[in-house]
Amino acid sequence: MANLYRFLAQSEHPVARAVRAVRKVFVNFSIPAPRFVFKPLLWIVVGLRGTWYFLLRVFVCEPFFKACCTKYGKGLRTDVYIHWMQGKGDIIVGDDVIVDGKCTFAFASSYSEHPTLEIGDHSGIGHASKFVVGKRITIGRHCRIGQSVWMFDSTGHAADPSKRLSGVPPDPEEVRPIHIGDNVWIGDRAIVFPGVTIGEGSIIAPASVVTSDVPANTIAMGNPARKIAALKPATDNSLVYTS
């Protein structure tokens, strides 16, 4: 089969050239799209799609997520996907929170009786974000968590090579809670390591790896993330760059 594919793709034989010509016709085939015909059809398709997604979100996805929450406030919204839940823990969600797309919530109850994820009022979690909770992860109010952000307060494996080789779980002191202050913005694909505290009003640049605390009103970026600029309090959004 591979030889036949190479023959048809590369040979100058009349049969191979004819097959390539026919394939090109099919690949480039298109039909006219008169607006008076396809514009109404587009409205119908978009309307049906919107109605379907609305019903799916309101009657399936949001109720399933709320059923997984220990406590949730008014105005909790999800997207049109059922989030992935693993293990048993407490999810506490404030008012007007959106957990967008399809996220992963994994709990390891071997380190705490009630591993807890808390999300404050008016915060948003982006699509494909992942939270691994051994003890506690706290996200403040008015936070913006981008897409594919990963937070874990436990590595899941022991740091000691001998213990890791024998399959021993991490020591309790290796499981350290994460705290995200109010009005923090974490960019897409950022990773937040165990024990990190990010201060109020700070920004974490996309794809940054946060291994240590970030002070309040700070812009941090890189691997490992470091301070690149300071921010004035929330009443003044201007930047004060530092060397």
Protein Blocks (a to p, Z undefined) as FASTA:
>chain_A
ZZmmmmmmmmccfklmmmmmmmmmmmmgccdddfklmmmmmmmmmmmmmmmmmmmmmmmm
mmmmmmmpmbdcehiacdfbdcddedjddddddehiacehjddddddfklpmbdcdddde
hiacdehiacddfkbccddehiacdehiacdfbehiafblklmmnopacdfklpccdddd
ehiacdehiacdehiacdehiacdehiacfbdcdehiacedjddddfbdcddfklmcdcd
dZZ
